[in-house]
Amino acid sequence: MNGKAVLENVRRYRTIASLCRQTAAFRPLQRWSLLERADEWERLALAELEAHYENFSSRVSQMRPRLSQPADWQMLNAA
């Protein structure tokens, strides 16, 4: 999944969490369940971001050994 799609999902999850918190302010009998739901949506947003950045950092770390070879740097400088 690309970065834009991840950020769009995170925005949606956090919007839903915000709506749960706002609704909790006006529904005292359902307050705790709504706040728990908001926490679940926030956790989902965080998990989505963490998965994306773990995947991104693993791809970057796989590229580093290839670029650390002196011959590769010489070719890059020649270009």
C-alpha positions, 0 to 999 in steps of 0.5 A: 500500500502506498503512503497516500493510501496509508495516510488516508486510512489513518485520517479516516480512523482518527476521524471516527475516533473523534466522532466517538469522543464527541458522541460520548460527550452527549451520551453519558450512558454510553460514554465508556463504550464510546470512549473504548471504541475511540481508543480502538480506532486510535490503536488501529490508526497507530498500527497502520502507521507503524506497519507502513514505516516498518515496511519502509525502513526495511526496504531502505535497509535492504538498499543500503548494503548495495549503495555502500559498495565503493564501486557503486559510489564511483558509478553514481559519481560518474553519472 
